[in-house]
Structures are given as structure tokens and as C-alpha cells.
Amino acid sequence: MNAIEELYTIARAQTLIALCSLVPGYWFTVAFIDHIGRFPIQLMGFFFMTVFMFALAIPYHHWTLKPNRIGFVVLYSLTFFFSNFGPNATTFVVPVEIFPARLRSTCHGISAAACG
């Protein structure tokens, strides 16, 4: 396999992980944000991300064995799911609810100009 083929394979795998975990995480946030609340969703997201990262890190040698790769990808995907069903989504929702549109757009323009 040359470098381009390897890059394509990795990009395809990451895209599948994103579609199967990041997108559903956002939809779960949309569905449950008013029922559960913003802060509990953030806490739950951070908690489960921590649990899954420890589950991946502590027995790391176990996950490097060929028969265990699917389990690694599942835990890795669950980490992404709870990243979006938690802190990632709520950090975008809370400012929208707190600040008026004029202030949000002005600050976004300032930060984009400063970073660009």
C-alpha cells in the first residue's frame, strides 16, 4: 500500500466513525436537551468520555491485538458519540440562548478576523 492508498483508507474509516457516532450524538442532543437539561448533558458527556478513554487506555495492549480491533473502534466511536451528546453540542447551544444575535455575530466576526 502506498501513502495515498493508506491516507484514503484512514480517511474512509474516520468518515464512517464520524457518521456513526458524531452525527447521532448531535441528534440525541437535539432530542433530549430540553428534557435532561444543558448542564446534566455536559456532565454525562464528560463522564462517559472519561470512562471510555480509561477503558481504551488501561488495557491498551488488549486492544492492539487483531481480534479486538472491532471493540476498540466501538469504544472509540462511543467516545465521539458522548463528545457530541454532551460538551461539544452544549457549548454551541448555551451562547445562542444567552447572547443576542447582534452580539454573537459581531464577536464571531472579530474572532474570525483575529484567527484568519
Salt bridges, closest charged atoms under 4 A:
ASP34 OD1 - ARG38 NH2 3.26
GLU97 OE2 - ARG38 NH2 2.40
